Amino acid sequence: MKMKTILLSAVILGGFAAPIAQQTVAYADTINPEVIQNKETTDDQSSNNQELRANSVKLSDKVSLDQLNTDTSIVVPSTTRDNSTKLDDTYVNLDDEQITELKNGKSATFYGYLEITTSWGGELTYRIDAPKNELQLQYNENTQTLSLLNDSQKVDHIAYELLKGDANVHYVFKDTGEEIYQHVHESDLSSNESTFTVEKLYRLHKENLLKGHFDAVFIDLDNLPNIENANNPLDIDFNEQPLEKEFDPDKITKDNAEFTVKLERAKPAVFNLNVYLDGKLFSKQSTENEIFTEVPQQIDEKLPDSSKAKLNPNKTHSDVSYSYFPQLGLDSRTGKAFHQYIFDRQDGELVPRTEGFLRQALAFYSGDDEDPIIEMFMAGRTQNLSIYYESEDYSDEDENSTVTSNVVISSNLGLQTVKNVTGKKGETVTVKVPQIDGYKPDKETVTAKVNEDGTITTDEKVKYELIKDDEGNGNTKPPVTTPEPEPTPAPEPTPDPEPAPNPNPAPNPNPAPNPNPAPNPNPAPNPNPAPNPNPAPNPNPAPNPNPDKMNGFVGTMKEHVKLYSLDKNKMELITDKKLSKHSDWRFDQSIKVDGKIYYRVASNEWVSAKDVYRYQVESGVIETKDKEYTSLVNSNSESITNRALGSKTSWKYDRIAYLGDKEEKHYRVASNEFVHHSDANKK
């Protein structure tokens, strides 16, 4: 019978191994819209639900019982429940039954709500802060005064708690102070809550008022991308959360149930169009656009006469960088990636769309061909678009065919850049290989082709060897140390049928006898065991008696990882289990069998070191060095060619990984993106 393979990702292996969920991020500019509670009092008119009758008395006034009737209001001071904030006076208007109770020497019970309508039309509703939300009035014949009782205790005022209240929110541009919108949020304040949530403007259908500013939301930059497709930022979730403002319900009054939200201005998006004719700059155009605004309807780009020069779509080029959200990195594309969106095909030839050529290009990158809007992810984005025309008599042999460009060389340490290499189009040039401290390249030079589009490229790769000292150690090789413990606990084991054995159990010198001893699945070895005439087979034979104790973590890569069991100093393949790709596991031992290193991830379940990478848990911030871009590799030490990090940008990392056959030190800055330690500095 064919056995079914189990891919283990959230499955527990033994009693201690479990997947570890981690996220990594990079720094970006801070987006911090302020929410301020107004504290200034106003003289504007407000009203409440209190009705003052023809006659009125205070608690301190002398009054005969004959004066108390249904034409009399008893005026009682009111505050919030902590007595710190004065509210409108309450008018206790007794009915006939309550007056009769007072005249009979009894307490008259009353309850009620204080409802205040503010000058801006908001409602604040308070209820009595007392058992059952009620108080008592009692008449003293000796002093001829009224007393107010709260649970039989005498008080001199009514304390209220906020039941519900409206908040008036002013949306203001932080940089100019201009108020763009005001909205009353109904019933969002109460004594049961300590925070007030500010609505997003787009939910109020006022997104067109932003004018280049971020919405009234908190953007979770720490979790900005787990980028699946870095070339399509439209798919990236910015994790917008509503803004929340803490407030003290006992301080809320008609004057300060108002909040001001100060919206942050975003950096604009810049688009540059460069048009070349026969290798020389023919015209250029630039447009700067605020976020949440529409791309201009018509941008007057200047193009060569199509009857004298033809478009070369293969040279069309775009490069993009993000100064506001460096998490999005850098990317570049050739004309084949987008020219069909900005050119029309006429009589078999590709020609630019005659109206709004640049606008059509921007529409493609904003994700909306009809009404291109500068979306939030484009804040601080700079995009350079270059298109090339060539005359019929243009030749690569012209004097203008000499170009200067940077050359990127692939290596086992990532992409290496050689700046300002010069050559003629169509020729092959020799490029000197960059030197890296502590490493020796396997070649001194590479050959590169000068291309028609002005780029210079090479297909050769360079391998750098670690330079070892007199003792055979490399200065840059990571130390083999016990990693720090995982700061975030792994999921609880479900179930835990087989705990990991203790390879070095401590003996008990005076064990107490146990009349019903439980069997020990991992008994300590007996130096003089009695022979067993019928030994039972052991389904999980003991591992190598001398494995190395080494607590740590390993990560799988792009392939499912095989598991092995150790039997008589040999590794046997486990056929019904595997570890899933791109998952993380704890290990507690390492061992070398037949010259290969294995890590134990469960009770007698091992992975080969060549199938995983070892890492230690450490978080911090690195800054890329001052060079054009910093290359990335994946967990297989393969170069990532369509994405890089900008010069001198800061990135959070969550682990130090030792990649490749030589376990070279890397910082992990995204789910499967790593920076070589020599390309960045810790901050």
Secondary structure, DSSP 8 states (H G I E B T S, - for coil): -----EEESSS-BTTTB--------B-------EEEE---------EES----SEEEETTS---GGG-STTEEEEEEEEETTS-SEEEEEEEE--HHHHHHHHTT--EEEE-EEEEE-TTS-EEEEEE-SGGGEEEEEEETTTTEEEEEETTEEESSEEEEEEEEEEEEEEEETTT--EEEEEEEEEEE-TT-SEEEE--GGGGT-GGG-SSB--SEEE-GGG----S-TT-GGG----EEEEEEE--GGG--TTT-EEEEEE-B---EEEEEEEEETTEEEEEEEEEE-TTSB--S--------TTTEEE-GGG-EEEEEESS-GGG-EEEEEGGGTHHHHEEEETTEEEE-SSSHHHHHHHHHHT-SSS-B--GGGTTEEEEEEEEEEETT--TTSGGGEEEEEEEEEETT--EEEEEEEEETT-EEEEE----TTEEES-SEEEEEE-TTS-EE---EE-EEE-B-TTS-BTTS---------SS-----S--SS----SS----SS----SS----SS----SS----SS----SS----SS-EEEEEEEEE-SS-EEEEEEETTEEEEEEEEEE-TT-EEEEEEEEEETTEEEEEEETTEEEEGGGEEEEEEEEEEEEE-SSSEEEEE-TTS-EEEEEEEETT-EEEEEEEEEETTTTEEEEEEETTEEEEGGGEEE-
